[in-house]
Amino acid sequence: MNKATISAFIAGLIFSVGLLLSGMANPEKVLGFLDLFGAWDPSLALVMGGAIAVGLPAFTIARKRERAVLGGPVHLPGNRKLDRRLLLGSLVFGIGWGLAGFCPGPGIVATGALEPGGLVFVLAMLAGMFVFRLLNSRTS
Amino acid sequence: MNIDWNAFTPLSALAGGVLIGLASGWLILMNGRIAGISGILGGLMNNGHDTQGNRGWQLAFILGLLTGPAIWGLFYALPLIEIHASYPVLITAGLLVGIGTRYASGCTSGHGVCGLSRLSPRSLAATMTFMLGGFTTVYIVRHLLGG
């Protein structure tokens, strides 16, 4: 196992603990945030705020570097297009998010917490990604 | 708008958010990679032959996400994970999240956290769109259908 693998594992672990601590891993909490017109729980806006407050300086430094600390290149997305794929895809994702209160990370964390509902969601999500792969390879 | 002050947990939300930001910052600075969970899962699916050598760090990151609750459980009781959706709803939601995030090339982590931290207009558009989708869906389900 090399350093990059261990480093990515640590990042995943910290991410997971962050999701658990913040309440993002709890679908009912997420739905409480998305319920803007009901009894609204604004907590998750602070999750985003806290994450960006730390992420902003980190990505600002990363943008100025050509190499990561462990030696590999810094991969930053170069796509700047605001196209139909981006907007329709995000809308479909948002509908799914609002139905169950799960986005990808929390689904995986709930699976790790041995919640059967989390596993069901993740398996369906992987199936959805597979469907995308099939459709995408046909059109491109 | 009617704020549910009893449910509001500003400190743990902020602290958890800071950890999420730290993890994303760690991955970009140490590994030079974006902590976008849908992108990582999609990458693992495409890397049948792993020509770029991405499988190692991608699997390790997902393994870290999966292990988090067990490590947490060594020290404290796990926080509540309340899943009220039925299996058919969870399956429908999962399919939509899987297809949508791959078409959009990102989800809450890749666009919402990393993209906004990079001040990417594309990620801002994605984030506003999936938030709109989420708000609208919950409004329809909870207030129009009365679920």
Interface residues (C-beta under 8 A of the other chain):
Chain A: N2 A4 T5 I6 S7 A8 F9 I10 A11 G12 L13 I14 F15 S16 V17 G18 L19 L20 L21 S22 G23 M24 A25 N26 P27 E28 K29 L31 G32 L34 D35 L36 F37 G38 A39 W40 D41 P42 S43 L44 L46 V47 M48 G49 G50 A51 I52 A53 V54 G55 L56 P57 A58 F59 I61 A62 R63 R65 R67 A68 V69 L70 G72 P73 V74 H75 L76 P77 N79 R80 K81 L82 R85 L86 L87 L88 G89 S90 L91 V92 F93 G94 I95 G96 W97 G98 L99 A100 G101 F102 C103 P104 G105 G107 I108 V109 A110 T111 G112 A113 L114 E115 G117 G118 V120 F121 V122 L123 A124 M125 L126 A127 G128 M129 F130 V131 F132 R133 N136
Chain B: M1 N2 I3 D4 A7 F8 T9 P10 S12 A13 L14 A15 G16 G17 V18 L19 I20 G21 L22 A23 S24 G25 W26 L27 I28 L29 M30 N31 G32 R33 I34 A35 I37 S38 L41 G42 M45 N46 G56 W57 Q58 A60 F61 I62 L63 G64 L65 L66 T67 G68 P69 A70 I71 W72 L78 P79 L80 I81 E82 I83 H84 A85 Y87 V89 L90 I91 T92 A93 G94 L95 L96 V97 G98 I99 G100 T101 R102 Y103 A104 S105 C107 T108 S109 H111 G112 V113 C114 G115 L116 S117 R118 L119 S120 P121 R122 A125 A126 T127 T129 F130 M131 L132 G133 G134 F135 T136 T137 V138 Y139 V141 R142 H143
